[in-house]
Amino acid sequence: MPPPKVTNRALTVILAAITLDAVGLGLVLPILPSLLKEVSHLKNVEGHFGLFLAVYALMQFLCSPILGALSDRFGRRPVLLVSLAGAAVDYLLMAYAPSLWLLYVGRVVAGVTGANMAVATAYLADISDEEQRARRYGYMNACFGVGFVVGPVLGGVVGAYSTRYPFLAAAAFNGLNFAMGVFALPESRHAAREAIAPPRLNPFGSLRWVFGMRAVLPFVLVYTIVCCVNQAPIALWVIYGQDVFGWDTATVGMTYAFYGLLLAVSQAVLTGRLSTRFGDRGTLLIGLGFDNAAFLAMGAASEGWMAFALCAPMAVGAIATPALQSLLSKQVDEDQQGELQGTLVAIMSLASVVGPIAFTWLYGATKAAHPGVAWFVASAIYLLCFPVFRFGREEKRTAVLCRKPP
């Protein structure tokens, strides 16, 4: 039976929902350290901040396949609506949580409901022809990027009045999302009759096959290193900026927005052009070089304007990830692309669990002696990429030479 007919309104609504979801997520980032200090009565909350980030990522990793399977079984719309309603209630809980453990409970629930991105992606696939999917996934990533630029700015401004207000704003955005879904979002597929197979619920399943692919394994190891090191700015930016540069929440929000804009320009303008000229390997090395230099400079920076300036090389360094993804995609056959992408998503999720805990712990342990040590260590970890990289198979030069600039 074919899926229900949907219109362009469905595309508009789901993209708007993704944007609002990203705004709600970004709203709370600038004020998290201040809120943790407020409810825990601790002066140093680096460990809790890293764990707070990791708990969210862990629940997303564990629950994304579950929500995806439930949406296959019962339809996309009910799973999206339940998750959006749950997120709105959860942000209200965190807005009034009087203790640290209740904040952690709220963060766990936020990670569960945040796993609805898997359902939103499946919804886009349902309403798009094969030739439309790449373009619409690009729209989805752009909308998430816009929301994640707007969210921290709003969170920084609102959080200057109270650390609780960004959670109330996030609850309002998710409530608006829920209302849009109820009144304007049609179902994109018929519910399935088959029961959910237990293997589909295993988030580690996509990691198994890669260990039998010798041509892919070196590049996957490099991807793992890059994903872990990329957690350093995510974990350190807020607490480092507040401790070392004396940033307030509004300034933190502005730095997020500034970096997000530079990142969008870098991804849109540089990646394709550099990959065409230097190949995926060359582009990867350029990205790693810029990121490595930026981390070293960040560890030595003594003024806040220096961190603003370093947003530019960090944004250029972000071209390493899409170049590496392209390089990886050329190492497997077409019928293995789905498994590969599932593996990369799983690795990114696990890095988002391990990285924040490791870097915030390291920062807390070394900041008294030198607060920049964590940045120097992140730079040193990057060096592990190069010996592993040498064992990778040469990319298919014809694939690179045939690529056209965007």
Phi, psi and chi 1 to 4 in degrees:
 res  aa     phi    psi   chi1   chi2   chi3   chi4
   1 MET       -  129.0 -178.2 -178.4  -64.1      -
   2 PRO   -69.9  157.1   26.8  -34.3      -      -
   3 PRO   -68.0  157.4   25.3  -33.5      -      -
   4 PRO   -58.4  148.2  -18.0   28.5      -      -
   5 LYS   -72.3  134.0 -176.0  178.8  179.3 -179.9
   6 VAL  -124.6  160.5  -65.7      -      -      -
   7 THR  -113.1  179.9   65.0      -      -      -
   8 ASN   -64.5  -20.1  -74.0  -25.9      -      -
   9 ARG   -59.8  -37.9 -175.6 -175.8   70.6  176.7
  10 ALA   -62.3  -40.8      -      -      -      -
  11 LEU   -62.7  -44.7  175.4   62.7      -      -
  12 THR   -61.4  -43.4  -57.6      -      -      -
  13 VAL   -67.0  -43.6  171.4      -      -      -
  14 ILE   -69.4  -36.0 -161.9   67.6      -      -
  15 LEU   -68.6  -38.6  -69.3  177.6      -      -
  16 ALA   -64.2  -38.6      -      -      -      -
  17 ALA   -64.0  -40.6      -      -      -      -
  18 ILE   -63.8  -41.4  -69.9  168.7      -      -
  19 THR   -62.6  -47.5  -55.3      -      -      -
  20 LEU   -65.1  -34.9  -68.2  175.7      -      -
  21 ASP   -62.9  -42.6 -162.9   33.8      -      -
  22 ALA   -68.1  -37.2      -      -      -      -
  23 VAL   -60.9  -46.4  169.9      -      -      -
  24 GLY   -62.3  -38.3      -      -      -      -
  25 LEU   -67.7  -43.3  178.1   61.0      -      -
  26 GLY   -72.7  -23.5      -      -      -      -
  27 LEU   -56.6  -38.5  -91.8  166.0      -      -
  28 VAL   -89.4  -12.2  -57.2      -      -      -
  29 LEU   -61.4  -46.4  -80.3  177.1      -      -
  30 PRO   -64.7  -21.9  -22.1   33.7      -      -
  31 ILE  -105.8   -1.4   53.2   86.0      -      -
  32 LEU   -58.7  -47.9  -82.0  180.0      -      -
  33 PRO   -59.4  -42.4  -23.9   34.8      -      -
  34 SER   -63.6  -40.3  -61.0      -      -      -
  35 LEU   -67.1  -40.3  179.5   60.9      -      -
  36 LEU   -62.8  -39.6  -69.9  170.2      -      -
  37 LYS   -64.8  -37.3  -69.6  178.1 -178.2  178.5
  38 GLU   -65.5  -43.5 -179.7 -177.9  -49.1      -
  39 VAL   -88.4  -23.7  -61.3      -      -      -
  40 SER   -95.0  -18.2   67.6      -      -      -
  41 HIS    61.1   28.5  -53.8  -67.4      -      -
  42 LEU  -104.0  147.2  -62.9  172.4      -      -
  43 LYS   -80.5  -39.7 -177.2  178.2  179.2 -179.4
  44 ASN  -109.1  116.0  -61.8  -45.3      -      -
  45 VAL  -121.7   21.6  -66.6      -      -      -
  46 GLU   -57.3  -45.2  -64.3   85.2    6.5      -
  47 GLY   -61.8  -42.9      -      -      -      -
  48 HIS   -66.3  -37.1  -77.1  -63.9      -      -
  49 PHE   -63.7  -45.9 -178.0   66.1      -      -
  50 GLY   -62.8  -42.0      -      -      -      -
  51 LEU   -66.1  -36.0 -171.8   57.0      -      -
  52 PHE   -62.0  -42.9 -140.5   62.3      -      -
  53 LEU   -66.0  -40.7  -63.5  176.7      -      -
  54 ALA   -68.9  -37.9      -      -      -      -
  55 VAL   -60.6  -42.8  163.1      -      -      -
  56 TYR   -60.8  -47.8 -175.4   90.9      -      -
  57 ALA   -64.4  -39.2      -      -      -      -
  58 LEU   -63.5  -43.6  176.5   61.8      -      -
  59 MET   -67.5  -35.4  -62.7  -46.3  -61.4      -
  60 GLN   -62.6  -43.7  -83.2 -162.2  -44.2      -
  61 PHE   -61.5  -45.0  172.2   68.6      -      -
  62 LEU   -72.8  -33.5  -65.0  175.4      -      -
  63 CYS   -99.0  -16.8  -65.2      -      -      -
  64 SER   -57.1  -48.2  -72.0      -      -      -
  65 PRO   -65.9  -29.6   19.8  -31.0      -      -
  66 ILE   -68.8  -48.6  -63.7  175.1      -      -
  67 LEU   -64.6  -38.3  -69.2 -171.6      -      -
  68 GLY   -61.7  -43.9      -      -      -      -
  69 ALA   -66.8  -39.4      -      -      -      -
  70 LEU   -63.7  -37.0  -71.9  173.7      -      -
  71 SER   -70.4  -30.9   73.1      -      -      -
  72 ASP   -66.8  -36.9  -74.6  -18.6      -      -
  73 ARG   -80.3  -42.7  175.2   66.1  177.3   84.3
  74 PHE  -113.9   -2.6  -60.7  105.7      -      -
  75 GLY   105.5  151.7      -      -      -      -
  76 ARG   -71.0  -42.5  -44.6  -69.9 -172.8 -146.8
  77 ARG   -59.7  -50.6 -173.4  172.6 -177.2  -89.9
  78 PRO   -63.6  -35.6   18.2  -30.7      -      -
  79 VAL   -68.2  -41.4  176.3      -      -      -
  80 LEU   -63.3  -44.2  -82.8  172.2      -      -
  81 LEU   -64.6  -43.7  -68.7  179.8      -      -
  82 VAL   -62.8  -41.9  169.6      -      -      -
  83 SER   -67.9  -37.9   64.1      -      -      -
  84 LEU   -68.2  -41.9  -69.4  172.8      -      -
  85 ALA   -64.4  -41.2      -      -      -      -
  86 GLY   -62.6  -38.3      -      -      -      -
  87 ALA   -65.9  -41.2      -      -      -      -
  88 ALA   -62.0  -45.2      -      -      -      -
  89 VAL   -65.1  -39.3  173.6      -      -      -
  90 ASP   -65.0  -43.0  176.6   59.3      -      -
  91 TYR   -64.3  -34.0  -80.8  119.7      -      -
  92 LEU   -64.1  -41.3  -75.8  175.0      -      -
  93 LEU   -58.5  -46.5  167.5   66.9      -      -
  94 MET   -68.7  -28.8  -72.9 -164.6  -75.7      -
  95 ALA   -63.3  -30.2      -      -      -      -
  96 TYR  -115.1    8.6  -65.0  102.7      -      -
  97 ALA   -63.2  123.6      -      -      -      -
  98 PRO   -88.7   -8.3   32.4  -33.7      -      -
  99 SER  -137.9  164.1   60.6      -      -      -
 100 LEU   -66.6  -40.8 -173.2   60.6      -      -
 101 TRP   -67.1  -32.1   73.6  -92.7      -      -
 102 LEU   -69.3  -33.8  -83.3  175.6      -      -
 103 LEU   -63.3  -40.1  -82.3  178.5      -      -
 104 TYR   -64.8  -40.7  -86.7  107.4      -      -
 105 VAL   -59.1  -45.4  170.4      -      -      -
 106 GLY   -61.7  -37.9      -      -      -      -
 107 ARG   -67.6  -37.4 -166.0   63.8  173.4  172.0
 108 VAL   -60.9  -47.7  167.7      -      -      -
 109 VAL   -63.3  -39.2  177.0      -      -      -
 110 ALA   -60.6  -39.1      -      -      -      -
 111 GLY   -65.7  -38.3      -      -      -      -
 112 VAL   -63.7  -49.7  173.6      -      -      -
 113 THR   -70.6  -30.1   57.5      -      -      -
 114 GLY   -68.1  -15.7      -      -      -      -
 115 ALA   -70.1   -1.2      -      -      -      -
 116 ASN   -69.4   -5.8   62.2   18.8      -      -
 117 MET   -61.5  -31.2  -78.0  -61.9  -65.7      -
 118 ALA   -63.4  -37.8      -      -      -      -
 119 VAL   -71.7  -41.5 -176.0      -      -      -
 120 ALA   -61.9  -39.8      -      -      -      -
 121 THR   -64.3  -42.2  -56.5      -      -      -
 122 ALA   -63.9  -37.1      -      -      -      -
 123 TYR   -61.4  -44.2 -169.8  103.0      -      -
 124 LEU   -60.7  -40.0  -85.7 -177.5      -      -
 125 ALA   -63.3  -37.7      -      -      -      -
 126 ASP   -62.2  -41.0  -67.6  -20.6      -      -
 127 ILE   -95.5    8.0   66.1  173.7      -      -
 128 SER  -123.6  139.0  -53.6      -      -      -
 129 ASP   -70.6  164.5  -62.5  -29.3      -      -
 130 GLU   -57.7  -39.5  -72.4 -171.9    6.3      -
 131 GLU   -74.7  -13.4   59.8  -89.3   16.6      -
 132 GLN   -92.9  -17.7  -64.1  174.6  -41.6      -
 133 ARG   -65.3  -45.0  -73.4  177.9 -176.2  169.8
 134 ALA   -59.4  -44.1      -      -      -      -
 135 ARG   -64.5  -41.1 -177.3  171.8   70.2 -106.2
 136 ARG   -74.3  -30.8  -70.5 -177.0  173.7  179.6
 137 TYR   -65.2  -34.6  -74.4  150.8      -      -
 138 GLY   -63.0  -41.3      -      -      -      -
 139 TYR   -59.6  -42.3  -66.8  160.6      -      -
 140 MET   -61.7  -47.0 -179.5 -174.9   73.7      -
 141 ASN   -64.2  -37.2  -69.4  -27.9      -      -
 142 ALA   -65.6  -42.3      -      -      -      -
 143 CYS   -64.3  -41.4  -72.6      -      -      -
 144 PHE   -63.5  -40.4 -168.4   87.7      -      -
 145 GLY   -63.6  -43.4      -      -      -      -
 146 VAL   -61.0  -45.3  168.5      -      -      -
 147 GLY   -62.8  -35.4      -      -      -      -
 148 PHE   -79.9  -15.8 -151.9   73.9      -      -
 149 VAL   -80.2  -45.0  168.4      -      -      -
 150 VAL   -68.5  -41.0  173.4      -      -      -
 151 GLY   -57.0  -54.0      -      -      -      -
 152 PRO   -61.8  -33.2  -26.3   35.8      -      -
 153 VAL   -63.9  -49.2  174.6      -      -      -
 154 LEU   -61.9  -41.7  -68.9  178.0      -      -
 155 GLY   -63.6  -39.4      -      -      -      -
 156 GLY   -66.3  -41.6      -      -      -      -
 157 VAL   -69.1  -49.5  172.7      -      -      -
 158 VAL   -67.3  -37.8  173.8      -      -      -
 159 GLY   -68.1  -16.6      -      -      -      -
 160 ALA   -67.1  -23.9      -      -      -      -
 161 TYR   -87.9  -39.3  -64.0   94.9      -      -
 162 SER  -162.1  140.7  170.3      -      -      -
 163 THR   -69.1  -12.8   55.2      -      -      -
 164 ARG   -89.4  -23.7  -54.0  -70.4 -179.4  156.4
 165 TYR   -62.1  -39.1  -73.4  172.2      -      -
 166 PRO   -59.9  -32.4  -28.7   38.0      -      -
 167 PHE   -69.0  -38.0  -71.4   96.2      -      -
 168 LEU   -64.4  -39.6  -65.3  175.1      -      -
 169 ALA   -65.7  -41.0      -      -      -      -
 170 ALA   -63.3  -39.0      -      -      -      -
 171 ALA   -62.2  -40.1      -      -      -      -
 172 ALA   -65.1  -41.9      -      -      -      -
 173 PHE   -63.4  -40.9  -83.3  109.8      -      -
 174 ASN   -70.3  -33.2  -83.3  -82.6      -      -
 175 GLY   -64.2  -40.7      -      -      -      -
 176 LEU   -63.3  -41.0  177.2   60.1      -      -
 177 ASN   -57.2  -46.0 -115.7  -16.4      -      -
 178 PHE   -61.7  -44.0  175.5   76.0      -      -
 179 ALA   -62.8  -41.1      -      -      -      -
 180 MET   -60.5  -41.8  -72.2  173.4   51.6      -
 181 GLY   -64.7  -40.8      -      -      -      -
 182 VAL   -64.9  -44.0  168.7      -      -      -
 183 PHE   -98.2  -17.7  -64.9  107.7      -      -
 184 ALA  -131.7   -6.3      -      -      -      -
 185 LEU  -105.5  113.2 -170.9   68.1      -      -
 186 PRO   -80.1  164.6   30.6  -33.9      -      -
 187 GLU   -72.8  142.0  178.7   56.7   73.4      -
 188 SER  -101.2  -10.5   64.4      -      -      -
 189 ARG  -155.8  156.1   58.6  171.0  -77.0  130.0
 190 HIS   -76.9  145.6  -67.0  -67.5      -      -
 191 ALA   -63.5  143.2      -      -      -      -
 192 ALA   -84.0  156.1      -      -      -      -
 193 ARG   -94.5  -21.5  -64.6 -177.1  179.0 -178.8
 194 GLU   -73.8  145.1  -61.7   81.5    6.0      -
 195 ALA   -69.8  156.1      -      -      -      -
 196 ILE   -75.1  123.8  -60.5  173.4      -      -
 197 ALA   -72.4  130.1      -      -      -      -
 198 PRO   -53.4  -38.5  -28.3   36.1      -      -
 199 PRO   -58.6  -25.6  -26.2   36.0      -      -
 200 ARG   -68.7  -18.7  -67.8 -171.9   59.2 -164.8
 201 LEU   -90.2   -2.7  -53.3 -179.6      -      -
 202 ASN   -85.9  109.7  179.7   10.8      -      -
 203 PRO   -70.3  -16.0   26.6  -34.0      -      -
 204 PHE   -90.2   -4.7  -64.8   93.8      -      -
 205 GLY   -60.0  -36.2      -      -      -      -
 206 SER   -72.6  -11.4   60.4      -      -      -
 207 LEU   -84.9  -15.9  -63.9  173.6      -      -
 208 ARG   -69.4  -45.8  -65.3  174.6  179.9  170.5
 209 TRP   -67.7  -26.1   73.3  -80.6      -      -
 210 VAL   -65.3  -27.3   73.7      -      -      -
 211 PHE   -72.5  -12.8  -66.8  102.6      -      -
 212 GLY   -95.9    2.8      -      -      -      -
 213 MET  -109.5   92.7  -57.7  -74.7  -68.4      -
 214 ARG   -64.7  -34.0  -68.5 -171.8  176.9 -177.8
 215 ALA   -68.5  -29.3      -      -      -      -
 216 VAL   -89.9  -32.4  175.3      -      -      -
 217 LEU   -55.2  -45.1 -171.3   55.8      -      -
 218 PRO   -59.1  -40.7  -23.5   34.4      -      -
 219 PHE   -71.0  -33.6  -63.0  108.0      -      -
 220 VAL   -66.3  -37.6  170.3      -      -      -
 221 LEU   -63.6  -42.1  -69.1  175.3      -      -
 222 VAL   -61.7  -43.2  171.8      -      -      -
 223 TYR   -60.3  -40.1 -177.0   80.6      -      -
 224 THR   -63.2  -44.1  -57.2      -      -      -
 225 ILE   -61.9  -46.0  -65.9  169.6      -      -
 226 VAL   -62.0  -43.5  170.5      -      -      -
 227 CYS   -62.5  -40.8  -73.2      -      -      -
 228 CYS   -66.9  -44.7  -72.4      -      -      -
 229 VAL   -66.7  -33.3  175.5      -      -      -
 230 ASN   -64.6  -14.4  -77.5  -15.6      -      -
 231 GLN   -76.9  -14.8  -63.4  -57.1  -51.2      -
 232 ALA   -59.7  -53.6      -      -      -      -
 233 PRO   -65.5  -32.7   18.7  -29.7      -      -
 234 ILE   -63.2  -42.3  -64.6  172.3      -      -
 235 ALA   -80.4  -31.6      -      -      -      -
 236 LEU  -100.2  -22.2  -62.3  175.9      -      -
 237 TRP   -55.8  -49.7 -165.4 -100.0      -      -
 238 VAL   -68.9  -52.9  178.8      -      -      -
 239 ILE   -69.4  -35.0   54.6  176.5      -      -
 240 TYR   -68.0  -44.1 -164.8   81.8      -      -
 241 GLY   -62.7  -39.4      -      -      -      -
 242 GLN   -72.8  -40.6  -68.3  177.9  -16.7      -
 243 ASP   -74.7  -45.7  -70.0  -12.0      -      -
 244 VAL   -90.8  -40.5  177.4      -      -      -
 245 PHE  -103.8   -6.4  -53.8  131.5      -      -
 246 GLY    70.3   28.0      -      -      -      -
 247 TRP   -66.9  144.0  -71.3  -15.8      -      -
 248 ASP   -93.7  178.6   56.9   17.0      -      -
 249 THR   -63.9  -35.4   54.8      -      -      -
 250 ALA   -65.0  -40.8      -      -      -      -
 251 THR   -65.9  -40.7  -55.7      -      -      -
 252 VAL   -58.6  -45.2  170.4      -      -      -
 253 GLY   -60.9  -40.0      -      -      -      -
 254 MET   -66.3  -36.9  -68.5  -60.2  -63.6      -
 255 THR   -66.9  -38.1   60.2      -      -      -
 256 TYR   -60.2  -45.9  -89.3  116.8      -      -
 257 ALA   -63.9  -42.4      -      -      -      -
 258 PHE   -61.5  -45.9 -178.9   60.4      -      -
 259 TYR   -64.9  -41.0  173.7   73.6      -      -
 260 GLY   -60.6  -39.7      -      -      -      -
 261 LEU   -66.8  -43.9  -68.6  174.1      -      -
 262 LEU   -63.2  -38.0  -68.6  177.6      -      -
 263 LEU   -64.4  -42.0  179.4   63.7      -      -
 264 ALA   -61.7  -43.0      -      -      -      -
 265 VAL   -64.1  -43.6  172.4      -      -      -
 266 SER   -61.4  -46.9  172.1      -      -      -
 267 GLN   -65.6  -39.2  -64.9  -72.6  -60.2      -
 268 ALA   -77.0  -34.2      -      -      -      -
 269 VAL  -102.1  -44.0  176.3      -      -      -
 270 LEU   -86.1  -41.0  -67.5 -179.1      -      -
 271 THR   -56.3  -53.9  -54.2      -      -      -
 272 GLY   -63.5  -42.6      -      -      -      -
 273 ARG   -66.5  -44.8  -73.6  173.2  169.8   79.5
 274 LEU   -67.8  -37.5  -69.2  177.3      -      -
 275 SER   -65.5  -37.2 -174.3      -      -      -
 276 THR   -65.8  -39.8  -59.4      -      -      -
 277 ARG   -81.5  -42.4 -178.2  169.7 -178.8  178.6
 278 PHE  -109.7   -3.8  -60.7  106.5      -      -
 279 GLY    80.2  168.1      -      -      -      -
 280 ASP   -67.0  -37.9  -68.6  -27.5      -      -
 281 ARG   -63.2  -47.3  -79.1  177.7  177.3  -99.0
 282 GLY   -62.1  -42.4      -      -      -      -
 283 THR   -64.1  -40.0  -56.0      -      -      -
 284 LEU   -60.8  -44.8  171.4   59.5      -      -
 285 LEU   -65.6  -37.9  -68.5  173.8      -      -
 286 ILE   -62.3  -46.1  -68.7  170.8      -      -
 287 GLY   -62.0  -44.5      -      -      -      -
 288 LEU   -63.5  -38.0  -68.1  178.8      -      -
 289 GLY   -64.3  -45.4      -      -      -      -
 290 PHE   -63.9  -45.1  -89.6   90.1      -      -
 291 ASP   -62.9  -43.8 -126.7    7.8      -      -
 292 ASN   -61.3  -44.4 -163.4   35.2      -      -
 293 ALA   -64.7  -39.4      -      -      -      -
 294 ALA   -65.8  -38.6      -      -      -      -
 295 PHE   -66.0  -42.3  -75.7    3.4      -      -
 296 LEU   -61.1  -44.1  -73.1  172.4      -      -
 297 ALA   -67.9  -35.6      -      -      -      -
 298 MET   -65.3  -38.5 -170.7   68.3 -179.5      -
 299 GLY   -65.0  -24.5      -      -      -      -
 300 ALA   -99.9   -7.9      -      -      -      -
 301 ALA   -65.2  141.3      -      -      -      -
 302 SER  -120.5   -9.9   57.3      -      -      -
 303 GLU  -126.9  149.2  -58.9  -70.2  -20.9      -
 304 GLY   -63.1  -34.1      -      -      -      -
 305 TRP   -64.0  -27.0   66.7  -94.9      -      -
 306 MET   -65.3  -40.2  -61.8  177.6 -178.8      -
 307 ALA   -64.2  -40.6      -      -      -      -
 308 PHE   -57.7  -46.1  -91.5   93.2      -      -
 309 ALA   -63.0  -35.2      -      -      -      -
 310 LEU   -74.5   -9.1  -71.1  172.2      -      -
 311 CYS   -60.9  -31.8  -73.8      -      -      -
 312 ALA   -65.9  -54.0      -      -      -      -
 313 PRO   -65.5  -30.3   18.2  -30.5      -      -
 314 MET   -65.0  -38.9  -75.0 -173.8 -174.8      -
 315 ALA   -65.8  -39.2      -      -      -      -
 316 VAL   -65.7  -39.3  175.7      -      -      -
 317 GLY   -60.9  -23.9      -      -      -      -
 318 ALA   -67.8  -11.6      -      -      -      -
 319 ILE   -68.5  -14.7   65.1  174.8      -      -
 320 ALA   -62.2  -37.6      -      -      -      -
 321 THR   -66.9  -52.7  -60.1      -      -      -
 322 PRO   -63.2  -33.2   18.7  -31.1      -      -
 323 ALA   -63.7  -40.9      -      -      -      -
 324 LEU   -68.3  -38.0 -175.9   51.8      -      -
 325 GLN   -63.2  -41.5  -71.4  172.4  -44.0      -
 326 SER   -64.2  -42.9  176.7      -      -      -
 327 LEU   -60.8  -43.0 -174.0   59.7      -      -
 328 LEU   -63.8  -41.0  -88.2  161.4      -      -
 329 SER   -63.2  -23.8   70.4      -      -      -
 330 LYS   -83.9   -5.5  -65.2  170.9 -176.5  174.8
 331 GLN   -93.5   -6.4  -48.6  -54.0  -46.8      -
 332 VAL  -127.0  160.9  -59.9      -      -      -
 333 ASP   -73.9  166.7  -63.1  -30.3      -      -
 334 GLU   -61.1  -35.7  -71.6  -60.0  -41.8      -
 335 ASP   -77.3    0.0   58.7   -3.5      -      -
 336 GLN  -109.8    2.6  -65.0  175.4  -48.9      -
 337 GLN   -63.4  -38.8  -66.9  -66.3  -29.4      -
 338 GLY   -62.5  -44.0      -      -      -      -
 339 GLU   -63.6  -40.7  -71.9  178.6  -64.8      -
 340 LEU   -61.4  -49.4  172.7   64.5      -      -
 341 GLN   -64.1  -37.3  -62.5  -53.4  -41.7      -
 342 GLY   -62.2  -39.3      -      -      -      -
 343 THR   -64.0  -43.6  -60.0      -      -      -
 344 LEU   -64.3  -39.2  -61.1 -174.9      -      -
 345 VAL   -63.3  -42.7  169.5      -      -      -
 346 ALA   -63.4  -41.6      -      -      -      -
 347 ILE   -64.2  -44.1  -69.9  171.0      -      -
 348 MET   -59.2  -41.0  175.7   67.6   77.8      -
 349 SER   -65.1  -44.4  -61.4      -      -      -
 350 LEU   -67.1  -36.8  -70.3  175.8      -      -
 351 ALA   -62.9  -34.4      -      -      -      -
 352 SER   -71.3  -13.9  -60.2      -      -      -
 353 VAL   -89.5  -50.0  175.0      -      -      -
 354 VAL   -74.8  -43.9  176.3      -      -      -
 355 GLY   -58.0  -53.6      -      -      -      -
 356 PRO   -59.6  -38.6  -26.7   36.1      -      -
 357 ILE   -64.9  -46.0  -65.7  175.8      -      -
 358 ALA   -65.6  -47.0      -      -      -      -
 359 PHE   -72.8  -36.9  -75.7  115.0      -      -
 360 THR   -71.0  -35.0   51.9      -      -      -
 361 TRP   -64.1  -44.2  173.1   84.4      -      -
 362 LEU   -63.3  -41.4  179.2   61.0      -      -
 363 TYR   -63.3  -44.7  172.5   67.3      -      -
 364 GLY   -62.3  -34.7      -      -      -      -
 365 ALA   -78.0  -21.9      -      -      -      -
 366 THR  -119.2   -4.3   59.8      -      -      -
 367 LYS   -66.6  -27.5   70.7  175.1 -176.1  176.5
 368 ALA   -66.9  -38.4      -      -      -      -
 369 ALA   -79.8  -49.4      -      -      -      -
 370 HIS  -161.8  113.4 -166.9  -59.7      -      -
 371 PRO   -66.6  -16.7   21.0  -31.6      -      -
 372 GLY   -85.1   -0.5      -      -      -      -
 373 VAL   -57.3  -41.7  167.4      -      -      -
 374 ALA   -60.6  -37.0      -      -      -      -
 375 TRP   -68.3  -39.4  -66.3  101.2      -      -
 376 PHE   -64.6  -39.8  -63.3  147.0      -      -
 377 VAL   -64.9  -41.9  169.8      -      -      -
 378 ALA   -58.7  -42.0      -      -      -      -
 379 SER   -63.0  -41.8  175.2      -      -      -
 380 ALA   -64.7  -37.0      -      -      -      -
 381 ILE   -62.3  -34.6  -66.3  173.5      -      -
 382 TYR   -56.1  -32.1 -101.8  146.0      -      -
 383 LEU   -63.0  -21.3  -60.8  179.0      -      -
 384 LEU   -65.6  -20.5  -63.3  174.6      -      -
 385 CYS   -64.4  -35.2  -68.5      -      -      -
 386 PHE   -71.0  -44.9  -62.2   99.8      -      -
 387 PRO   -66.2  -36.0   18.0  -30.1      -      -
 388 VAL   -66.3  -39.2  175.2      -      -      -
 389 PHE   -60.6  -32.0 -167.4   62.0      -      -
 390 ARG   -65.9  -24.4  -70.2 -168.9   58.9 -170.4
 391 PHE   -84.1   -6.5  -69.0   99.0      -      -
 392 GLY   -72.5  148.0      -      -      -      -
 393 ARG   -69.8  147.1 -171.0  176.8   65.8 -170.2
 394 GLU   -61.7  138.2  -75.3  -66.5  -35.9      -
 395 GLU   -69.1  160.8   63.2 -178.7  -67.0      -
 396 LYS   -76.4  106.7  -59.7  173.5 -175.7  177.1
 397 ARG   -62.2  -31.9  -64.5  -57.2  -57.2  170.3
 398 THR   -63.0  -35.2   54.4      -      -      -
 399 ALA   -65.9  -36.3      -      -      -      -
 400 VAL   -73.4  -43.5  173.5      -      -      -
 401 LEU   -66.5  -26.5  -67.9  174.3      -      -
 402 CYS   -85.6   -7.1  -68.5      -      -      -
 403 ARG   -72.3  142.9  -68.7 -173.9   63.3 -175.6
 404 LYS  -106.2  148.9  -62.8 -179.6  179.6  179.1
 405 PRO   -65.9  150.7   22.7  -31.6      -      -
 406 PRO   -67.5      -   24.0  -32.3      -      -
